[in-house]
């Protein structure tokens, strides 16, 4: 969602802030702003609706000097996107200024009290209310800023990551978080703050991840101080980043999304590396093995996730039920947390999230833990909130994913979930040794098969050109390919703004078939497997109504090729592993269609990479 960056040290802050905001653009935003305190003690705030480039143009001839500053990219929650609602926000006297990620749920009640006490507000935001409250407490209680932040946050209901500057104390920054990510970089005589590590990695690899309800005071020339809301001092735990600067740059590709599609042979391999030893028939998952007895006796597995991660969970449902013979439920985290679900102590709940910061998924984790279930995580970001909140699990090792539309994260998640399903099957004895080893060898071959599919890019670009002006599209699949149809439709919707729906192929007759005519492209995953003949029949039903068929088929297929308008051939693989390969052409089709329509592929409108608020 919103992006935070801050700096205090010996260097000029503004260039660091702007570069940091540019690194955070992938999170999705509608305005940007910065604030710096110059050497004369003047607090300069500049903010603008729109992109960071528009902010740059706006401040071109302004004073941007100073060795301390904060920056923000906003994704609107309270108040429409405009200059006034953009961050940073002033306090009543304009001595304090603050940036904020998250939502203050009880801001209206706080605002009402402040208004009665003479406060006036310029914006519609909850953020401005909070900085007014912090200043009131600081002034009336004669507190230092850090203690005033602690006191104010005790009155707050909601989620937040905040950074506060005081123009009367240009040698310190105060930061705090709850439910929204925040990382502090420790340099040589300077500190960096950001929503994630991408703005920091260029300057230092030593970082501290703030925990919920912790307040950090960063003072020039002194060590980092952290206290919780109960005013208990916390010893900072310094970690070393493994992220490399090259991984968050485009590397010659036109867009991050295209780069990340082409990184999938590597990201899938990295997600298996050291875990899958096919020639020995071994799968080693340390974060799962610690809970092996639970897996052996589990009567149910519940996946909780959102968006593309939910689709990965749907794929996993087929795999766990087929391989490990255990009942599976796949839940939208946002619905799960409010439905008063029935959770037993012998359930295993697996939370899936690329960022590890998804607010609804984090809330679902806490709910499951409160019921006594074993809660594991599958996420991509080391040190993320979900990684810290769960009792075990697996990282996906996909590397940073900058494009808002998830690509390599999906295949990495499915890879890890497949390994987990196979491991559970081995523990429970639900697969024959020969079948288990066959699947291990098939998994080992997946990265090479993805490379083969990527060679179809020119063909996919031609198909995209033919269908770039369509208004609607239908995606069909059966069995384990049904979630791939959902994911293909989501990709088209996200980045090209074409209405698209994914359906189980057999459900087409229960409504969607009414939409089919000669203008309707229908994308079908029609690879060889138990449901192949059924899918061929569904294709015939579409053709009878003059629909245009774009089929993803197994290499060498002749039956579908004889009726489909366009066929995309992918290497033959086990039908339960097909999603790892069949999703690739759907990603590329969506990418090329979006580019041809002139859409902002990496930063589609209204979307954010990590949904850290409800």
Secondary structure, 3 states (H helix, E strand, C coil): CCEEEEEECCCCHHHHHHHHHHHCHHHCCCEEEEEEECCCCCEEEEEEECCHHHHHHHCCCCCCCCCEEEEEEECCCCCCCCCCCCCCEECCCCCEEEEEEEEECCHHHHHHHHHHCCCCCCCCCHHHHHHHHHHHHHHHCCCCHHHHHHHHHCCCCEEEEEEEEECCCCCEEEEEEEECCCEEEECCCCEEEECCHHHCCCCCCEEEECCCCEEEEEECCCCCEEEECCCCEECCCCEECCCCHHHHCCCCCCCHHHHHHHCHHHHHHHHHCCCEEHHHCEECCHHHHCCHHHHHHCCEEEEEECHHHHHHHHHHHHHHHHHHCCEEEEEEHHHHCCCCCCCCCCCEEEEEECCCCCHHHHHHHHHHHHCCCEEEEEECCCCCHHHHHCCCEEECCCCCCCCCCCCHHHHHHHHHHHHHHHHHHHHHCCCCHHHHHHHHHHHHHHHHHHHHHHCCHHHHHHHHHHHCCCCEEEEEECHHHHHHHHHHHHHHHHHHCCEEEEEEHHHHHHCHHHHCCCCCEEEEEECCCCCHHHHHHHHHHHHCCCCEEEEEEECCCCCCCCCCCEEEEECCCCCCCCHHHHHHHHHHHHHHHHHHCCCCCCCCCCCCCCCCCC
